[in-house]
């Protein structure tokens, strides 16, 4: 009987075996990866990467703050294609994970660890401090749900939504985007070669990954493969600024900044003991750092050195007058020790010219110079954290927009409200009429204030003695600008908190306010324009102690 039972059991198992193997084969079947769109310019790979587009689409559909609607219809096309999948588990899981920190560079670098779309094999990893830090962040993020379940849901989203079809339907758009960047870079000396020469050594791979939904965000992850090869990324969108020179300058900023991170980060990690005892320096800048997602002294030190390197790379590539506004902008963002880093980098450049020393070899001296800041009494540092301009550094942290009450001022809905609505959408700002604002405390927010001069009651109360004059036949700033339908844009400290900024957009009359911020501006403190968006003058306030002066 026992023998008959064993025989019967063997027959059953043999019958089941082919089915089990077939089922396993179906489960583990590997779908072909979606091919990226790529071009090469010197040592730089320019690409639209399916991994990052998948992440960007998921973030966009889930309502994440990590993406911004584009201007050429890409976001709208994505909304139409994926309209039937707004409730897919991948989106809800991403929302939950994001709540616990699966955002910014962590999400970007996590997707880049995979070998392609679908997300199946992780073939690259972080290194050094970044590895430990990101693994800790992943553990925290996992409080919002299982990462393995999220990746499985993502792959299901790829399948059921036909993400491959979406990517292929946009391939020509991606190809044109990459070709446009390649063409832009062909008109200027090799940016990556310049970067390599400045640091003194080369990494394995340099990549510019373009993601249209990123808005103005940028990331600089670095990953390593099993052979120890480093892959450097600058992940960003490409904004069409009209003037090719401005577009190249913006691209140079992004590349020099993001590709500097893989040079700087491991060196700060290695020599962090030199500045660890100076962590008290973090306290005066803590709020501004945290508003930018720089949550620790380690990250703040990294950003100081990256921004210092970015400035020197720019100024050895472009004319030296670029330094003034970039330094001011960074200092206002809280990087108050940047001048020390900058001067130390000048010494590095001299040593490199004289001896050929590499950046990594010289770096301990840079850190020692930075550590010397710990000897400065904290009280002497406090004045450095006040807002100093320029205009493009106002939009930090929580933002409020104040505009004249349309019930009181004619023309506001037509000539001012569209700009207000744009800022509400772009900056996730809250908007208030001037009458509403008079009852509120704005000590915790950066401000954008709109209105023809004399029409905004809040501005009249809180800026009684402006450094400029708006008159019917002229604007008086650094000099007299005669004319009508003139406008002025300027930054000043927030009257409630001098550490925060206030942007004022005003004009001689309300109709002249139409599209009052729709011109290229930001690197300077103030601008005088006409109603055709022509810049008549721009510059910096010369005295920013007390009442700002031209």
PELIN-V930082 format. One record per residue. RES is the residue in one letter. D_FIRST is the distance of its C-alpha to the first C-alpha in Angstrom with 1 decimal. Layout:
((RES | D_FIRST) (RES | D_FIRST))
This chain:
((X | 0.0) (X | 3.8) (X | 5.4) (X | 5.0) (X | 6.2) (X | 8.7) (X | 9.8) (X | 10.5) (X | 12.3) (X | 14.3) (X | 15.4) (X | 16.6) (X | 18.4) (X | 20.0) (X | 21.2) (X | 22.7) (X | 24.3) (X | 27.3) (X | 28.1) (X | 28.1) (X | 30.4) (X | 32.6) (X | 33.0) (X | 33.9) (X | 36.3) (X | 38.0) (X | 38.3) (X | 39.9) (X | 42.1) (X | 45.6) (X | 48.4) (X | 51.7) (X | 54.2) (X | 57.4) (X | 60.3) (X | 63.2) (X | 66.8) (X | 68.6) (X | 72.0) (X | 73.4) (X | 76.9) (X | 77.6) (X | 74.9) (X | 74.0) (X | 71.0) (X | 71.8) (X | 68.8) (X | 67.3) (X | 63.8) (X | 60.9) (X | 59.4) (X | 62.6) (X | 63.2) (X | 59.8) (X | 60.7) (X | 64.2) (X | 62.9) (X | 60.4) (X | 63.1) (X | 65.6) (X | 63.3) (X | 62.3) (X | 66.0) (X | 66.0) (X | 69.4) (X | 68.4) (X | 69.6) (X | 72.8) (X | 73.5) (X | 75.1) (X | 78.3) (X | 77.2) (X | 74.5) (X | 71.4) (X | 70.2) (X | 71.0) (X | 69.0) (X | 66.0) (X | 66.3) (X | 66.3) (X | 63.4) (X | 61.1) (X | 62.4) (X | 59.0) (X | 57.3) (X | 59.6) (X | 56.7) (X | 54.1) (X | 52.1) (X | 53.5) (X | 57.0) (X | 56.2) (X | 54.3) (X | 57.3) (X | 59.7) (X | 57.7) (X | 57.4) (X | 61.1) (X | 62.0) (X | 60.6) (X | 62.4) (X | 60.5) (X | 63.7) (X | 66.7) (X | 65.9) (X | 62.4) (X | 61.0) (X | 62.8) (X | 61.7) (X | 58.1) (X | 57.9) (X | 59.5) (X | 56.8) (X | 54.5) (X | 54.8) (X | 55.5) (X | 54.5) (X | 51.7) (X | 51.5) (X | 48.5) (X | 49.4) (X | 51.9) (X | 53.8) (X | 56.9) (X | 57.7) (X | 60.6) (X | 62.3) (X | 64.1) (X | 65.2) (X | 64.3) (X | 60.7) (X | 60.6) (X | 62.7) (X | 60.7) (X | 57.4) (X | 58.8) (X | 60.1) (X | 56.6) (X | 55.1) (X | 57.8) (X | 57.3) (X | 53.6) (X | 54.6) (X | 55.2) (X | 51.7) (X | 49.1) (X | 50.7) (X | 47.3) (X | 47.0) (X | 50.6) (X | 50.2) (X | 47.1) (X | 49.2) (X | 52.0) (X | 49.9) (X | 48.8) (X | 52.5) (X | 53.2) (X | 50.8) (X | 51.5) (X | 55.3) (X | 55.5) (X | 57.3) (X | 57.4) (X | 59.3) (X | 61.7) (X | 62.4) (X | 63.0) (X | 65.2) (X | 67.4) (X | 67.2) (X | 70.8) (X | 72.0) (X | 70.3) (X | 71.7) (X | 75.2) (X | 74.8) (X | 73.9) (X | 76.6) (X | 79.1) (X | 78.3) (X | 78.4) (X | 81.8) (X | 83.1) (X | 82.1) (X | 83.8) (X | 87.2) (X | 87.0) (X | 86.5) (X | 82.9) (X | 81.8) (X | 78.8) (X | 81.0) (X | 83.4) (X | 80.7) (X | 79.4) (X | 82.9) (X | 83.7) (X | 80.6) (X | 81.0) (X | 77.4) (X | 74.8) (X | 71.3) (X | 68.6) (X | 68.6) (X | 71.0) (X | 69.8) (X | 71.7) (X | 69.1) (X | 70.8) (X | 69.2) (X | 71.5) (X | 70.2) (X | 71.0) (X | 74.7) (X | 76.7) (X | 73.8) (X | 73.0) (X | 70.4) (X | 70.3) (X | 66.8) (X | 65.9) (X | 62.5) (X | 61.3) (X | 58.6) (X | 56.4) (X | 59.3) (X | 61.8) (X | 63.7) (X | 65.5) (X | 65.6) (X | 68.5) (X | 68.8) (X | 71.6) (X | 70.0) (X | 72.5) (X | 74.0) (X | 77.1) (X | 79.9) (X | 82.5) (X | 85.8) (X | 88.1) (X | 90.1) (X | 88.1) (X | 89.7) (X | 88.3) (X | 84.9) (X | 84.9) (X | 86.1) (X | 83.3) (X | 80.7) (X | 82.3) (X | 82.0) (X | 78.3) (X | 77.4) (X | 79.5) (X | 78.0) (X | 74.4) (X | 74.2) (X | 76.0) (X | 73.2) (X | 70.9) (X | 73.9) (X | 75.0) (X | 71.8) (X | 70.3) (X | 73.7) (X | 74.3) (X | 70.8) (X | 71.8) (X | 75.2) (X | 74.6) (X | 75.5) (X | 79.1) (X | 79.4) (X | 76.9) (X | 79.6) (X | 81.7) (X | 79.2) (X | 81.9) (X | 83.3) (X | 80.4) (X | 81.7) (X | 84.7) (X | 82.7) (X | 79.4) (X | 79.9) (X | 80.8) (X | 78.0) (X | 75.4) (X | 76.8) (X | 75.8) (X | 72.3) (X | 73.5) (X | 72.1) (X | 72.8) (X | 75.5) (X | 73.4) (X | 73.3) (X | 77.0) (X | 77.9) (X | 75.9) (X | 77.6) (X | 81.0) (X | 80.5) (X | 78.9) (X | 81.8) (X | 84.3) (X | 82.8) (X | 82.7) (X | 86.4) (X | 87.4) (X | 85.4) (X | 87.2) (X | 90.6) (X | 90.3) (X | 89.2) (X | 91.6) (X | 95.1) (X | 95.4) (X | 96.5) (X | 92.9) (X | 92.6) (X | 94.6) (X | 92.5) (X | 89.1) (X | 89.9) (X | 91.3) (X | 88.3) (X | 85.8) (X | 87.8) (X | 87.9) (X | 84.2) (X | 84.1) (X | 84.2) (X | 87.4) (X | 86.9) (X | 86.9) (X | 90.5) (X | 89.5) (X | 86.6) (X | 88.8) (X | 91.5) (X | 89.0) (X | 87.6) (X | 91.2) (X | 91.3) (X | 88.0) (X | 89.4) (X | 92.5) (X | 90.5) (X | 88.4) (X | 91.5) (X | 93.0) (X | 90.0) (X | 87.1) (X | 84.9) (X | 81.8) (X | 80.9) (X | 77.9) (X | 80.2) (X | 82.9) (X | 80.7) (X | 81.0) (X | 84.7) (X | 84.1) (X | 81.9) (X | 84.5) (X | 87.1) (X | 84.9) (X | 84.2) (X | 88.0) (X | 88.0) (X | 86.5) (X | 89.9) (X | 91.5) (X | 92.0) (X | 89.8) (X | 92.9) (X | 94.3) (X | 91.3) (X | 91.4) (X | 94.0) (X | 91.8) (X | 89.1) (X | 91.5) (X | 91.2) (X | 93.2) (X | 92.2) (X | 91.8) (X | 90.9) (X | 87.4) (X | 86.4) (X | 87.0) (X | 83.6) (X | 81.5) (X | 79.3) (X | 79.9) (X | 82.6) (X | 84.9) (X | 87.2) (X | 90.4) (X | 92.5) (X | 95.4) (X | 94.7) (X | 94.9) (X | 96.4) (X | 99.4) (X | 99.6) (X | 99.9) (X | 97.9) (X | 95.1) (X | 92.4) (X | 93.5) (X | 94.6) (X | 92.7) (X | 89.5) (X | 87.7) (X | 88.0) (X | 86.8) (X | 83.8) (X | 83.0) (X | 83.0) (X | 80.9) (X | 78.2) (X | 78.6) (X | 79.0) (X | 77.1) (X | 80.4) (X | 81.7) (X | 85.0) (X | 87.8) (X | 91.2) (X | 94.1) (X | 94.7) (X | 91.1) (X | 91.3) (X | 94.4) (X | 92.4) (X | 89.6) (X | 89.0) (X | 87.9) (X | 87.8) (X | 84.1) (X | 84.3) (X | 85.9) (X | 88.3) (X | 89.3) (X | 92.5) (X | 94.0) (X | 97.2) (X | 100.7) (X | 103.0) (X | 104.0) (X | 101.4) (X | 98.6) (X | 99.5) (X | 96.9) (X | 98.2) (X | 101.8) (X | 101.0) (X | 98.9) (X | 100.8) (X | 104.5) (X | 105.9) (X | 103.9) (X | 104.9) (X | 105.6) (X | 107.8) (X | 106.9) (X | 110.1) (X | 110.8) (X | 112.4) (X | 110.7) (X | 108.0) (X | 109.2) (X | 106.7) (X | 107.6) (X | 110.5) (X | 111.6) (X | 109.7) (X | 111.8) (X | 110.4) (X | 108.7) (X | 105.0) (X | 104.1) (X | 101.0) (X | 100.0) (X | 96.6) (X | 96.5) (X | 94.3) (X | 95.5) (X | 93.9) (X | 92.2) (X | 94.9) (X | 92.3) (X | 90.8) (X | 92.5) (X | 89.2) (X | 88.1) (X | 89.7) (X | 91.4) (X | 91.9) (X | 94.9) (X | 95.3) (X | 98.8) (X | 101.5) (X | 105.0) (X | 103.7) (X | 100.4) (X | 100.2) (X | 100.5) (X | 97.2) (X | 95.2) (X | 92.4) (X | 94.2) (X | 91.3) (X | 90.4) (X | 92.0) (X | 90.7) (X | 91.5) (X | 90.2) (X | 91.1) (X | 94.5) (X | 95.8) (X | 97.8) (X | 98.6) (X | 101.4) (X | 100.5) (X | 102.0) (X | 100.3) (X | 99.4) (X | 97.2) (X | 99.6) (X | 99.7) (X | 103.3) (X | 102.7) (X | 100.0) (X | 99.9) (X | 99.3) (X | 101.0) (X | 103.1) (X | 103.1) (X | 100.0) (X | 101.2) (X | 102.0) (X | 103.2) (X | 102.0) (X | 104.8) (X | 105.4))
